[in-house]
Amino acid sequence: MEYEMKVKELDEGTNYPLDVLAGMTGLGFDTIRRLEREGKFSFNNSGDGQPTVNGKAFLDWAKSVGNKIEVEKTDYTH
């Protein structure tokens, strides 16, 4: 399933912790980690040792794919 990432609020000058990036883009942690392993962008370490993603690097990659990514479809039923 193709998903259009939310990138309007991202800033090129900010390094985003994974939980913040996930919340702002709608991507899951596993998807962000997979993209990093595939070399789409790299993780940096923040002062507290948590991985972060540079906003400019993420936005450059997102723009290169038209802000769209193929994700697994998940059906939530209750």
mmJSON file of the N, C-alpha and C atoms, coordinates in Angstrom:
{"data_MODEL":{"atom_site":{
"group_PDB":["ATOM","ATOM","ATOM","ATOM","ATOM","ATOM","ATOM","ATOM","ATOM","ATOM","ATOM","ATOM","ATOM","ATOM","ATOM","ATOM","ATOM","ATOM","ATOM","ATOM","ATOM","ATOM","ATOM","ATOM","ATOM","ATOM","ATOM","ATOM","ATOM","ATOM","ATOM","ATOM","ATOM","ATOM","ATOM","ATOM","ATOM","ATOM","ATOM","ATOM","ATOM","ATOM","ATOM","ATOM","ATOM","ATOM","ATOM","ATOM","ATOM","ATOM","ATOM","ATOM","ATOM","ATOM","ATOM","ATOM","ATOM","ATOM","ATOM","ATOM","ATOM","ATOM","ATOM","ATOM","ATOM","ATOM","ATOM","ATOM","ATOM","ATOM","ATOM","ATOM","ATOM","ATOM","ATOM","ATOM","ATOM","ATOM","ATOM","ATOM","ATOM","ATOM","ATOM","ATOM","ATOM","ATOM","ATOM","ATOM","ATOM","ATOM","ATOM","ATOM","ATOM","ATOM","ATOM","ATOM","ATOM","ATOM","ATOM","ATOM","ATOM","ATOM","ATOM","ATOM","ATOM","ATOM","ATOM","ATOM","ATOM","ATOM","ATOM","ATOM","ATOM","ATOM","ATOM","ATOM","ATOM","ATOM","ATOM","ATOM","ATOM","ATOM","ATOM","ATOM","ATOM","ATOM","ATOM","ATOM","ATOM","ATOM","ATOM","ATOM","ATOM","ATOM","ATOM","ATOM","ATOM","ATOM","ATOM","ATOM","ATOM","ATOM","ATOM","ATOM","ATOM","ATOM","ATOM","ATOM","ATOM","ATOM","ATOM","ATOM","ATOM","ATOM","ATOM","ATOM","ATOM","ATOM","ATOM","ATOM","ATOM","ATOM","ATOM","ATOM","ATOM","ATOM","ATOM","ATOM","ATOM","ATOM","ATOM","ATOM","ATOM","ATOM","ATOM","ATOM","ATOM","ATOM","ATOM","ATOM","ATOM","ATOM","ATOM","ATOM","ATOM","ATOM","ATOM","ATOM","ATOM","ATOM","ATOM","ATOM","ATOM","ATOM","ATOM","ATOM","ATOM","ATOM","ATOM","ATOM","ATOM","ATOM","ATOM","ATOM","ATOM","ATOM","ATOM","ATOM","ATOM","ATOM","ATOM","ATOM","ATOM","ATOM","ATOM","ATOM","ATOM","ATOM","ATOM","ATOM","ATOM","ATOM","ATOM","ATOM","ATOM","ATOM","ATOM","ATOM","ATOM","ATOM","ATOM","ATOM","ATOM","ATOM"],
"id":[1,2,3,4,5,6,7,8,9,10,11,12,13,14,15,16,17,18,19,20,21,22,23,24,25,26,27,28,29,30,31,32,33,34,35,36,37,38,39,40,41,42,43,44,45,46,47,48,49,50,51,52,53,54,55,56,57,58,59,60,61,62,63,64,65,66,67,68,69,70,71,72,73,74,75,76,77,78,79,80,81,82,83,84,85,86,87,88,89,90,91,92,93,94,95,96,97,98,99,100,101,102,103,104,105,106,107,108,109,110,111,112,113,114,115,116,117,118,119,120,121,122,123,124,125,126,127,128,129,130,131,132,133,134,135,136,137,138,139,140,141,142,143,144,145,146,147,148,149,150,151,152,153,154,155,156,157,158,159,160,161,162,163,164,165,166,167,168,169,170,171,172,173,174,175,176,177,178,179,180,181,182,183,184,185,186,187,188,189,190,191,192,193,194,195,196,197,198,199,200,201,202,203,204,205,206,207,208,209,210,211,212,213,214,215,216,217,218,219,220,221,222,223,224,225,226,227,228,229,230,231,232,233,234],
"type_symbol":["N","C","C","N","C","C","N","C","C","N","C","C","N","C","C","N","C","C","N","C","C","N","C","C","N","C","C","N","C","C","N","C","C","N","C","C","N","C","C","N","C","C","N","C","C","N","C","C","N","C","C","N","C","C","N","C","C","N","C","C","N","C","C","N","C","C","N","C","C","N","C","C","N","C","C","N","C","C","N","C","C","N","C","C","N","C","C","N","C","C","N","C","C","N","C","C","N","C","C","N","C","C","N","C","C","N","C","C","N","C","C","N","C","C","N","C","C","N","C","C","N","C","C","N","C","C","N","C","C","N","C","C","N","C","C","N","C","C","N","C","C","N","C","C","N","C","C","N","C","C","N","C","C","N","C","C","N","C","C","N","C","C","N","C","C","N","C","C","N","C","C","N","C","C","N","C","C","N","C","C","N","C","C","N","C","C","N","C","C","N","C","C","N","C","C","N","C","C","N","C","C","N","C","C","N","C","C","N","C","C","N","C","C","N","C","C","N","C","C","N","C","C","N","C","C","N","C","C","N","C","C","N","C","C"],
"label_atom_id":["N","CA","C","N","CA","C","N","CA","C","N","CA","C","N","CA","C","N","CA","C","N","CA","C","N","CA","C","N","CA","C","N","CA","C","N","CA","C","N","CA","C","N","CA","C","N","CA","C","N","CA","C","N","CA","C","N","CA","C","N","CA","C","N","CA","C","N","CA","C","N","CA","C","N","CA","C","N","CA","C","N","CA","C","N","CA","C","N","CA","C","N","CA","C","N","CA","C","N","CA","C","N","CA","C","N","CA","C","N","CA","C","N","CA","C","N","CA","C","N","CA","C","N","CA","C","N","CA","C","N","CA","C","N","CA","C","N","CA","C","N","CA","C","N","CA","C","N","CA","C","N","CA","C","N","CA","C","N","CA","C","N","CA","C","N","CA","C","N","CA","C","N","CA","C","N","CA","C","N","CA","C","N","CA","C","N","CA","C","N","CA","C","N","CA","C","N","CA","C","N","CA","C","N","CA","C","N","CA","C","N","CA","C","N","CA","C","N","CA","C","N","CA","C","N","CA","C","N","CA","C","N","CA","C","N","CA","C","N","CA","C","N","CA","C","N","CA","C","N","CA","C","N","CA","C","N","CA","C","N","CA","C","N","CA","C","N","CA","C","N","CA","C"],
"label_alt_id":[null,null,null,null,null,null,null,null,null,null,null,null,null,null,null,null,null,null,null,null,null,null,null,null,null,null,null,null,null,null,null,null,null,null,null,null,null,null,null,null,null,null,null,null,null,null,null,null,null,null,null,null,null,null,null,null,null,null,null,null,null,null,null,null,null,null,null,null,null,null,null,null,null,null,null,null,null,null,null,null,null,null,null,null,null,null,null,null,null,null,null,null,null,null,null,null,null,null,null,null,null,null,null,null,null,null,null,null,null,null,null,null,null,null,null,null,null,null,null,null,null,null,null,null,null,null,null,null,null,null,null,null,null,null,null,null,null,null,null,null,null,null,null,null,null,null,null,null,null,null,null,null,null,null,null,null,null,null,null,null,null,null,null,null,null,null,null,null,null,null,null,null,null,null,null,null,null,null,null,null,null,null,null,null,null,null,null,null,null,null,null,null,null,null,null,null,null,null,null,null,null,null,null,null,null,null,null,null,null,null,null,null,null,null,null,null,null,null,null,null,null,null,null,null,null,null,null,null,null,null,null,null,null,null],
"label_comp_id":["MET","MET","MET","GLU","GLU","GLU","TYR","TYR","TYR","GLU","GLU","GLU","MET","MET","MET","LYS","LYS","LYS","VAL","VAL","VAL","LYS","LYS","LYS","GLU","GLU","GLU","LEU","LEU","LEU","ASP","ASP","ASP","GLU","GLU","GLU","GLY","GLY","GLY","THR","THR","THR","ASN","ASN","ASN","TYR","TYR","TYR","PRO","PRO","PRO","LEU","LEU","LEU","ASP","ASP","ASP","VAL","VAL","VAL","LEU","LEU","LEU","ALA","ALA","ALA","GLY","GLY","GLY","MET","MET","MET","THR","THR","THR","GLY","GLY","GLY","LEU","LEU","LEU","GLY","GLY","GLY","PHE","PHE","PHE","ASP","ASP","ASP","THR","THR","THR","ILE","ILE","ILE","ARG","ARG","ARG","ARG","ARG","ARG","LEU","LEU","LEU","GLU","GLU","GLU","ARG","ARG","ARG","GLU","GLU","GLU","GLY","GLY","GLY","LYS","LYS","LYS","PHE","PHE","PHE","SER","SER","SER","PHE","PHE","PHE","ASN","ASN","ASN","ASN","ASN","ASN","SER","SER","SER","GLY","GLY","GLY","ASP","ASP","ASP","GLY","GLY","GLY","GLN","GLN","GLN","PRO","PRO","PRO","THR","THR","THR","VAL","VAL","VAL","ASN","ASN","ASN","GLY","GLY","GLY","LYS","LYS","LYS","ALA","ALA","ALA","PHE","PHE","PHE","LEU","LEU","LEU","ASP","ASP","ASP","TRP","TRP","TRP","ALA","ALA","ALA","LYS","LYS","LYS","SER","SER","SER","VAL","VAL","VAL","GLY","GLY","GLY","ASN","ASN","ASN","LYS","LYS","LYS","ILE","ILE","ILE","GLU","GLU","GLU","VAL","VAL","VAL","GLU","GLU","GLU","LYS","LYS","LYS","THR","THR","THR","ASP","ASP","ASP","TYR","TYR","TYR","THR","THR","THR","HIS","HIS","HIS"],
"label_asym_id":["A","A","A","A","A","A","A","A","A","A","A","A","A","A","A","A","A","A","A","A","A","A","A","A","A","A","A","A","A","A","A","A","A","A","A","A","A","A","A","A","A","A","A","A","A","A","A","A","A","A","A","A","A","A","A","A","A","A","A","A","A","A","A","A","A","A","A","A","A","A","A","A","A","A","A","A","A","A","A","A","A","A","A","A","A","A","A","A","A","A","A","A","A","A","A","A","A","A","A","A","A","A","A","A","A","A","A","A","A","A","A","A","A","A","A","A","A","A","A","A","A","A","A","A","A","A","A","A","A","A","A","A","A","A","A","A","A","A","A","A","A","A","A","A","A","A","A","A","A","A","A","A","A","A","A","A","A","A","A","A","A","A","A","A","A","A","A","A","A","A","A","A","A","A","A","A","A","A","A","A","A","A","A","A","A","A","A","A","A","A","A","A","A","A","A","A","A","A","A","A","A","A","A","A","A","A","A","A","A","A","A","A","A","A","A","A","A","A","A","A","A","A","A","A","A","A","A","A","A","A","A","A","A","A"],
"label_entity_id":["1","1","1","1","1","1","1","1","1","1","1","1","1","1","1","1","1","1","1","1","1","1","1","1","1","1","1","1","1","1","1","1","1","1","1","1","1","1","1","1","1","1","1","1","1","1","1","1","1","1","1","1","1","1","1","1","1","1","1","1","1","1","1","1","1","1","1","1","1","1","1","1","1","1","1","1","1","1","1","1","1","1","1","1","1","1","1","1","1","1","1","1","1","1","1","1","1","1","1","1","1","1","1","1","1","1","1","1","1","1","1","1","1","1","1","1","1","1","1","1","1","1","1","1","1","1","1","1","1","1","1","1","1","1","1","1","1","1","1","1","1","1","1","1","1","1","1","1","1","1","1","1","1","1","1","1","1","1","1","1","1","1","1","1","1","1","1","1","1","1","1","1","1","1","1","1","1","1","1","1","1","1","1","1","1","1","1","1","1","1","1","1","1","1","1","1","1","1","1","1","1","1","1","1","1","1","1","1","1","1","1","1","1","1","1","1","1","1","1","1","1","1","1","1","1","1","1","1","1","1","1","1","1","1"],
"label_seq_id":[1,1,1,2,2,2,3,3,3,4,4,4,5,5,5,6,6,6,7,7,7,8,8,8,9,9,9,10,10,10,11,11,11,12,12,12,13,13,13,14,14,14,15,15,15,16,16,16,17,17,17,18,18,18,19,19,19,20,20,20,21,21,21,22,22,22,23,23,23,24,24,24,25,25,25,26,26,26,27,27,27,28,28,28,29,29,29,30,30,30,31,31,31,32,32,32,33,33,33,34,34,34,35,35,35,36,36,36,37,37,37,38,38,38,39,39,39,40,40,40,41,41,41,42,42,42,43,43,43,44,44,44,45,45,45,46,46,46,47,47,47,48,48,48,49,49,49,50,50,50,51,51,51,52,52,52,53,53,53,54,54,54,55,55,55,56,56,56,57,57,57,58,58,58,59,59,59,60,60,60,61,61,61,62,62,62,63,63,63,64,64,64,65,65,65,66,66,66,67,67,67,68,68,68,69,69,69,70,70,70,71,71,71,72,72,72,73,73,73,74,74,74,75,75,75,76,76,76,77,77,77,78,78,78],
"pdbx_PDB_ins_code":[null,null,null,null,null,null,null,null,null,null,null,null,null,null,null,null,null,null,null,null,null,null,null,null,null,null,null,null,null,null,null,null,null,null,null,null,null,null,null,null,null,null,null,null,null,null,null,null,null,null,null,null,null,null,null,null,null,null,null,null,null,null,null,null,null,null,null,null,null,null,null,null,null,null,null,null,null,null,null,null,null,null,null,null,null,null,null,null,null,null,null,null,null,null,null,null,null,null,null,null,null,null,null,null,null,null,null,null,null,null,null,null,null,null,null,null,null,null,null,null,null,null,null,null,null,null,null,null,null,null,null,null,null,null,null,null,null,null,null,null,null,null,null,null,null,null,null,null,null,null,null,null,null,null,null,null,null,null,null,null,null,null,null,null,null,null,null,null,null,null,null,null,null,null,null,null,null,null,null,null,null,null,null,null,null,null,null,null,null,null,null,null,null,null,null,null,null,null,null,null,null,null,null,null,null,null,null,null,null,null,null,null,null,null,null,null,null,null,null,null,null,null,null,null,null,null,null,null,null,null,null,null,null,null],
"Cartn_x":[0.845,0.0,0.9,0.541,1.338,0.844,1.783,1.463,2.141,1.382,1.963,2.386,3.695,4.247,3.877,3.664,3.41,4.766,5.146,6.461,6.389,5.193,5.051,5.711,5.594,6.075,7.549,8.202,9.612,10.496,11.575,12.499,13.872,14.509,15.816,16.9,16.756,17.802,17.649,16.71,16.438,16.827,17.381,17.62,16.473,15.761,14.559,14.815,14.477,14.488,13.482,13.684,12.826,11.359,11.05,9.639,8.993,9.735,9.202,9.024,10.035,9.939,8.762,8.595,7.476,6.147,6.023,4.789,4.495,5.526,5.321,5.077,5.614,5.487,4.428,4.071,3.132,3.796,5.115,5.839,6.078,6.12,6.41,7.907,8.254,9.663,10.36,9.702,10.319,10.588,9.676,9.865,11.033,11.127,12.236,13.559,13.599,14.844,15.21,14.199,14.464,15.043,14.474,14.969,16.413,16.734,18.112,19.041,18.625,19.453,19.663,18.649,18.751,19.575,20.044,20.903,20.175,18.871,18.103,18.511,18.887,19.415,20.121,20.837,21.558,21.12,21.354,21.079,22.284,22.023,23.049,22.746,23.698,23.439,23.25,22.179,21.949,22.829,22.812,23.621,23.292,22.056,21.667,21.801,22.448,22.701,21.568,20.469,19.345,19.589,19.218,19.395,18.462,18.983,18.178,18.375,17.464,17.553,17.583,18.559,18.665,17.494,16.835,15.667,15.96,17.095,17.433,17.65,18.37,18.61,17.292,16.4,15.112,14.291,14.225,13.426,13.977,15.302,15.899,15.466,15.521,15.096,13.599,12.775,11.324,10.962,11.616,11.348,11.711,12.788,13.245,12.241,11.362,10.342,8.942,8.861,7.56,6.751,7.458,6.825,5.947,6.181,5.376,6.278,5.748,6.51,5.552,6.056,5.283,5.372,4.235,4.184,3.241,3.367,2.459,1.108,0.062,-1.287,-1.631,-2.16,-2.569,-4.053,-4.784,-6.213,-6.424,-7.031,-7.348,-8.84,-9.178,-10.591,-10.754,-11.834,-12.107,-13.442],
"Cartn_y":[-1.16,0.0,1.235,2.218,3.44,4.428,4.999,5.934,7.27,8.354,9.681,10.211,10.414,10.866,12.319,12.614,13.987,14.633,15.612,16.233,17.753,18.333,19.792,20.411,19.763,20.341,20.072,19.266,18.959,20.133,20.297,21.401,20.847,21.444,20.952,21.095,22.037,22.289,21.536,20.599,19.88,18.419,17.859,16.422,15.829,14.865,14.314,12.955,12.8,11.457,10.587,9.287,8.383,8.503,8.634,8.716,9.997,11.088,12.351,12.26,11.717,11.575,10.676,9.586,8.682,9.412,10.162,10.872,11.946,12.623,13.722,13.242,12.082,11.598,10.522,9.864,8.752,7.429,7.42,6.173,5.436,4.125,3.33,3.239,2.872,2.718,1.709,0.585,-0.446,0.073,0.864,1.427,2.396,3.254,4.208,3.462,2.438,1.653,0.949,0.414,-0.257,0.728,1.909,2.921,3.301,3.383,3.691,2.553,1.315,0.164,0.147,0.604,0.647,1.834,2.68,3.795,5.03,5.143,6.304,7.564,7.407,8.46,7.739,8.459,7.782,8.32,7.51,7.919,8.66,9.646,10.335,10.044,10.289,10.115,11.471,11.598,12.83,12.802,13.869,13.945,12.876,12.387,11.357,9.944,9.814,8.504,7.936,8.661,8.194,8.506,7.596,7.881,8.995,9.842,10.906,10.872,11.51,11.625,13.109,13.511,14.899,15.253,16.359,16.776,16.977,17.612,17.859,16.542,15.606,14.314,13.579,13.609,12.935,13.607,14.944,15.666,15.496,15.465,15.229,13.875,12.847,11.518,11.513,12.092,12.094,12.79,13.895,14.62,13.758,12.983,12.155,11.061,10.712,9.685,10.292,11.6,12.263,12.188,12.074,11.957,10.722,9.726,8.5,7.292,6.321,5.114,3.927,2.803,1.569,0.978,0.739,0.157,-1.026,-1.865,-3.002,-2.49,-3.015,-2.644,-3.392,-2.661,-3.257,-3.015,-4.067,-3.929,-3.993,-2.959,-2.931,-3.163,-4.222,-4.495,-4.722,-4.226,-4.412,-5.052],
"Cartn_z":[0.0,0.0,0.0,-0.803,-0.857,0.2,0.936,2.01,1.726,1.827,1.658,3.017,3.169,4.443,4.711,5.976,6.407,6.688,5.885,6.068,6.229,6.172,6.241,7.459,8.589,9.848,10.123,9.283,9.519,9.117,9.862,9.654,9.282,8.283,7.836,8.904,9.802,10.789,12.088,12.155,13.394,13.26,14.349,14.438,15.253,14.658,15.269,15.905,17.197,17.791,17.043,17.058,16.287,16.657,17.945,18.332,17.807,17.781,17.27,15.751,15.06,13.607,13.231,13.955,13.69,13.88,14.956,15.222,14.189,13.726,12.779,11.354,10.992,9.616,9.453,10.547,10.468,10.156,10.048,9.796,11.109,11.046,12.23,12.486,13.717,14.087,13.174,12.907,12.072,10.67,10.125,8.788,8.784,9.789,9.869,9.988,10.817,10.973,9.666,8.961,7.678,6.663,6.6,5.665,5.984,7.27,7.661,7.248,7.464,7.056,5.547,4.793,3.33,2.837,3.761,3.387,2.877,3.144,2.679,3.433,4.689,5.551,6.68,7.527,8.604,9.958,10.975,12.343,12.887,13.717,14.488,15.948,16.825,18.247,18.894,19.663,20.405,21.647,22.396,23.607,24.621,24.607,25.573,25.013,23.852,23.272,22.445,22.308,21.509,20.034,19.137,17.709,17.248,16.377,15.778,14.271,13.56,12.107,11.772,10.955,10.534,9.628,9.932,9.166,7.695,7.369,5.968,5.229,5.844,5.199,4.956,5.943,5.782,4.696,4.72,3.73,2.321,2.178,0.855,0.32,1.185,0.75,0.427,1.333,1.125,-0.185,-0.465,-1.713,-2.924,-2.799,-3.923,-4.276,-3.338,-3.592,-3.622,-3.789,-3.879,-2.596,-1.459,-0.129,-0.003,-0.843,-0.795,-0.574,0.135,0.45,0.452,0.053,0.073,1.485,2.104,3.449,3.441,4.468,4.605,5.058,4.466,4.875,6.143,7.099,8.353,8.537,8.837,9.096,10.603,11.132,12.55,12.711,13.407,13.671,15.164,15.689,17.123,17.296],
"occupancy":[1.0,1.0,1.0,1.0,1.0,1.0,1.0,1.0,1.0,1.0,1.0,1.0,1.0,1.0,1.0,1.0,1.0,1.0,1.0,1.0,1.0,1.0,1.0,1.0,1.0,1.0,1.0,1.0,1.0,1.0,1.0,1.0,1.0,1.0,1.0,1.0,1.0,1.0,1.0,1.0,1.0,1.0,1.0,1.0,1.0,1.0,1.0,1.0,1.0,1.0,1.0,1.0,1.0,1.0,1.0,1.0,1.0,1.0,1.0,1.0,1.0,1.0,1.0,1.0,1.0,1.0,1.0,1.0,1.0,1.0,1.0,1.0,1.0,1.0,1.0,1.0,1.0,1.0,1.0,1.0,1.0,1.0,1.0,1.0,1.0,1.0,1.0,1.0,1.0,1.0,1.0,1.0,1.0,1.0,1.0,1.0,1.0,1.0,1.0,1.0,1.0,1.0,1.0,1.0,1.0,1.0,1.0,1.0,1.0,1.0,1.0,1.0,1.0,1.0,1.0,1.0,1.0,1.0,1.0,1.0,1.0,1.0,1.0,1.0,1.0,1.0,1.0,1.0,1.0,1.0,1.0,1.0,1.0,1.0,1.0,1.0,1.0,1.0,1.0,1.0,1.0,1.0,1.0,1.0,1.0,1.0,1.0,1.0,1.0,1.0,1.0,1.0,1.0,1.0,1.0,1.0,1.0,1.0,1.0,1.0,1.0,1.0,1.0,1.0,1.0,1.0,1.0,1.0,1.0,1.0,1.0,1.0,1.0,1.0,1.0,1.0,1.0,1.0,1.0,1.0,1.0,1.0,1.0,1.0,1.0,1.0,1.0,1.0,1.0,1.0,1.0,1.0,1.0,1.0,1.0,1.0,1.0,1.0,1.0,1.0,1.0,1.0,1.0,1.0,1.0,1.0,1.0,1.0,1.0,1.0,1.0,1.0,1.0,1.0,1.0,1.0,1.0,1.0,1.0,1.0,1.0,1.0,1.0,1.0,1.0,1.0,1.0,1.0,1.0,1.0,1.0,1.0,1.0,1.0],
"B_iso_or_equiv":[0.0,0.0,0.0,0.0,0.0,0.0,0.0,0.0,0.0,0.0,0.0,0.0,0.0,0.0,0.0,0.0,0.0,0.0,0.0,0.0,0.0,0.0,0.0,0.0,0.0,0.0,0.0,0.0,0.0,0.0,0.0,0.0,0.0,0.0,0.0,0.0,0.0,0.0,0.0,0.0,0.0,0.0,0.0,0.0,0.0,0.0,0.0,0.0,0.0,0.0,0.0,0.0,0.0,0.0,0.0,0.0,0.0,0.0,0.0,0.0,0.0,0.0,0.0,0.0,0.0,0.0,0.0,0.0,0.0,0.0,0.0,0.0,0.0,0.0,0.0,0.0,0.0,0.0,0.0,0.0,0.0,0.0,0.0,0.0,0.0,0.0,0.0,0.0,0.0,0.0,0.0,0.0,0.0,0.0,0.0,0.0,0.0,0.0,0.0,0.0,0.0,0.0,0.0,0.0,0.0,0.0,0.0,0.0,0.0,0.0,0.0,0.0,0.0,0.0,0.0,0.0,0.0,0.0,0.0,0.0,0.0,0.0,0.0,0.0,0.0,0.0,0.0,0.0,0.0,0.0,0.0,0.0,0.0,0.0,0.0,0.0,0.0,0.0,0.0,0.0,0.0,0.0,0.0,0.0,0.0,0.0,0.0,0.0,0.0,0.0,0.0,0.0,0.0,0.0,0.0,0.0,0.0,0.0,0.0,0.0,0.0,0.0,0.0,0.0,0.0,0.0,0.0,0.0,0.0,0.0,0.0,0.0,0.0,0.0,0.0,0.0,0.0,0.0,0.0,0.0,0.0,0.0,0.0,0.0,0.0,0.0,0.0,0.0,0.0,0.0,0.0,0.0,0.0,0.0,0.0,0.0,0.0,0.0,0.0,0.0,0.0,0.0,0.0,0.0,0.0,0.0,0.0,0.0,0.0,0.0,0.0,0.0,0.0,0.0,0.0,0.0,0.0,0.0,0.0,0.0,0.0,0.0,0.0,0.0,0.0,0.0,0.0,0.0,0.0,0.0,0.0,0.0,0.0,0.0],
"pdbx_formal_charge":[null,null,null,null,null,null,null,null,null,null,null,null,null,null,null,null,null,null,null,null,null,null,null,null,null,null,null,null,null,null,null,null,null,null,null,null,null,null,null,null,null,null,null,null,null,null,null,null,null,null,null,null,null,null,null,null,null,null,null,null,null,null,null,null,null,null,null,null,null,null,null,null,null,null,null,null,null,null,null,null,null,null,null,null,null,null,null,null,null,null,null,null,null,null,null,null,null,null,null,null,null,null,null,null,null,null,null,null,null,null,null,null,null,null,null,null,null,null,null,null,null,null,null,null,null,null,null,null,null,null,null,null,null,null,null,null,null,null,null,null,null,null,null,null,null,null,null,null,null,null,null,null,null,null,null,null,null,null,null,null,null,null,null,null,null,null,null,null,null,null,null,null,null,null,null,null,null,null,null,null,null,null,null,null,null,null,null,null,null,null,null,null,null,null,null,null,null,null,null,null,null,null,null,null,null,null,null,null,null,null,null,null,null,null,null,null,null,null,null,null,null,null,null,null,null,null,null,null,null,null,null,null,null,null],
"auth_seq_id":[1,1,1,2,2,2,3,3,3,4,4,4,5,5,5,6,6,6,7,7,7,8,8,8,9,9,9,10,10,10,11,11,11,12,12,12,13,13,13,14,14,14,15,15,15,16,16,16,17,17,17,18,18,18,19,19,19,20,20,20,21,21,21,22,22,22,23,23,23,24,24,24,25,25,25,26,26,26,27,27,27,28,28,28,29,29,29,30,30,30,31,31,31,32,32,32,33,33,33,34,34,34,35,35,35,36,36,36,37,37,37,38,38,38,39,39,39,40,40,40,41,41,41,42,42,42,43,43,43,44,44,44,45,45,45,46,46,46,47,47,47,48,48,48,49,49,49,50,50,50,51,51,51,52,52,52,53,53,53,54,54,54,55,55,55,56,56,56,57,57,57,58,58,58,59,59,59,60,60,60,61,61,61,62,62,62,63,63,63,64,64,64,65,65,65,66,66,66,67,67,67,68,68,68,69,69,69,70,70,70,71,71,71,72,72,72,73,73,73,74,74,74,75,75,75,76,76,76,77,77,77,78,78,78],
"auth_comp_id":["MET","MET","MET","GLU","GLU","GLU","TYR","TYR","TYR","GLU","GLU","GLU","MET","MET","MET","LYS","LYS","LYS","VAL","VAL","VAL","LYS","LYS","LYS","GLU","GLU","GLU","LEU","LEU","LEU","ASP","ASP","ASP","GLU","GLU","GLU","GLY","GLY","GLY","THR","THR","THR","ASN","ASN","ASN","TYR","TYR","TYR","PRO","PRO","PRO","LEU","LEU","LEU","ASP","ASP","ASP","VAL","VAL","VAL","LEU","LEU","LEU","ALA","ALA","ALA","GLY","GLY","GLY","MET","MET","MET","THR","THR","THR","GLY","GLY","GLY","LEU","LEU","LEU","GLY","GLY","GLY","PHE","PHE","PHE","ASP","ASP","ASP","THR","THR","THR","ILE","ILE","ILE","ARG","ARG","ARG","ARG","ARG","ARG","LEU","LEU","LEU","GLU","GLU","GLU","ARG","ARG","ARG","GLU","GLU","GLU","GLY","GLY","GLY","LYS","LYS","LYS","PHE","PHE","PHE","SER","SER","SER","PHE","PHE","PHE","ASN","ASN","ASN","ASN","ASN","ASN","SER","SER","SER","GLY","GLY","GLY","ASP","ASP","ASP","GLY","GLY","GLY","GLN","GLN","GLN","PRO","PRO","PRO","THR","THR","THR","VAL","VAL","VAL","ASN","ASN","ASN","GLY","GLY","GLY","LYS","LYS","LYS","ALA","ALA","ALA","PHE","PHE","PHE","LEU","LEU","LEU","ASP","ASP","ASP","TRP","TRP","TRP","ALA","ALA","ALA","LYS","LYS","LYS","SER","SER","SER","VAL","VAL","VAL","GLY","GLY","GLY","ASN","ASN","ASN","LYS","LYS","LYS","ILE","ILE","ILE","GLU","GLU","GLU","VAL","VAL","VAL","GLU","GLU","GLU","LYS","LYS","LYS","THR","THR","THR","ASP","ASP","ASP","TYR","TYR","TYR","THR","THR","THR","HIS","HIS","HIS"],
"auth_asym_id":["A","A","A","A","A","A","A","A","A","A","A","A","A","A","A","A","A","A","A","A","A","A","A","A","A","A","A","A","A","A","A","A","A","A","A","A","A","A","A","A","A","A","A","A","A","A","A","A","A","A","A","A","A","A","A","A","A","A","A","A","A","A","A","A","A","A","A","A","A","A","A","A","A","A","A","A","A","A","A","A","A","A","A","A","A","A","A","A","A","A","A","A","A","A","A","A","A","A","A","A","A","A","A","A","A","A","A","A","A","A","A","A","A","A","A","A","A","A","A","A","A","A","A","A","A","A","A","A","A","A","A","A","A","A","A","A","A","A","A","A","A","A","A","A","A","A","A","A","A","A","A","A","A","A","A","A","A","A","A","A","A","A","A","A","A","A","A","A","A","A","A","A","A","A","A","A","A","A","A","A","A","A","A","A","A","A","A","A","A","A","A","A","A","A","A","A","A","A","A","A","A","A","A","A","A","A","A","A","A","A","A","A","A","A","A","A","A","A","A","A","A","A","A","A","A","A","A","A","A","A","A","A","A","A"],
"auth_atom_id":["N","CA","C","N","CA","C","N","CA","C","N","CA","C","N","CA","C","N","CA","C","N","CA","C","N","CA","C","N","CA","C","N","CA","C","N","CA","C","N","CA","C","N","CA","C","N","CA","C","N","CA","C","N","CA","C","N","CA","C","N","CA","C","N","CA","C","N","CA","C","N","CA","C","N","CA","C","N","CA","C","N","CA","C","N","CA","C","N","CA","C","N","CA","C","N","CA","C","N","CA","C","N","CA","C","N","CA","C","N","CA","C","N","CA","C","N","CA","C","N","CA","C","N","CA","C","N","CA","C","N","CA","C","N","CA","C","N","CA","C","N","CA","C","N","CA","C","N","CA","C","N","CA","C","N","CA","C","N","CA","C","N","CA","C","N","CA","C","N","CA","C","N","CA","C","N","CA","C","N","CA","C","N","CA","C","N","CA","C","N","CA","C","N","CA","C","N","CA","C","N","CA","C","N","CA","C","N","CA","C","N","CA","C","N","CA","C","N","CA","C","N","CA","C","N","CA","C","N","CA","C","N","CA","C","N","CA","C","N","CA","C","N","CA","C","N","CA","C","N","CA","C","N","CA","C","N","CA","C","N","CA","C","N","CA","C","N","CA","C","N","CA","C"],
"pdbx_PDB_model_num":[1,1,1,1,1,1,1,1,1,1,1,1,1,1,1,1,1,1,1,1,1,1,1,1,1,1,1,1,1,1,1,1,1,1,1,1,1,1,1,1,1,1,1,1,1,1,1,1,1,1,1,1,1,1,1,1,1,1,1,1,1,1,1,1,1,1,1,1,1,1,1,1,1,1,1,1,1,1,1,1,1,1,1,1,1,1,1,1,1,1,1,1,1,1,1,1,1,1,1,1,1,1,1,1,1,1,1,1,1,1,1,1,1,1,1,1,1,1,1,1,1,1,1,1,1,1,1,1,1,1,1,1,1,1,1,1,1,1,1,1,1,1,1,1,1,1,1,1,1,1,1,1,1,1,1,1,1,1,1,1,1,1,1,1,1,1,1,1,1,1,1,1,1,1,1,1,1,1,1,1,1,1,1,1,1,1,1,1,1,1,1,1,1,1,1,1,1,1,1,1,1,1,1,1,1,1,1,1,1,1,1,1,1,1,1,1,1,1,1,1,1,1,1,1,1,1,1,1,1,1,1,1,1,1]
}}}
